[in-house]
Amino acid sequence: MRLTYGTTINSILLKTHKGKSLNLDKERSNALKNQLMLIEGEIGAGNNNIRLLIELKNVLEKMVKINLVSQKDAKLYLNQFVK
């Protein structure tokens, strides 16, 4: 079963925040979420430039570093886009 892009990242973000008190810079986390959604939209629209996948990986790594998503969830999410 292939997961949809938007639903997947939203469920990952909701699961991460559930029951946790995270001390994050809200502006930074929102910027990363917005960047992720933009990349996701470009890929969904058919842009298959390898640089987008690299940028997606970098954004996910930053999100993992600030505990916005888990390493496991980031990897599962990224694997949807890698053929």
Stockholm file with secondary structure:
# STOCKHOLM 1.0

chainA/1-83         MRLTYGTTINSILLKTHKGKSLNLDKERSNALKNQLMLIEGEIGAGNNNIRLLIELKNVLEKMVKINLVSQKDAKLYLNQFVK
#=GR chainA/1-83 SS CCCCHHHHHHHHHHHHHTTCCCCCCHHHHHHHHHHHHHHHHHHHTTCCCHHHHHHHHHHHHHHHHTTSSCHHHHHHHHHTTCC
#=GC SS_cons        CCCCHHHHHHHHHHHHHTTCCCCCCHHHHHHHHHHHHHHHHHHHTTCCCHHHHHHHHHHHHHHHHTTSSCHHHHHHHHHTTCC
//
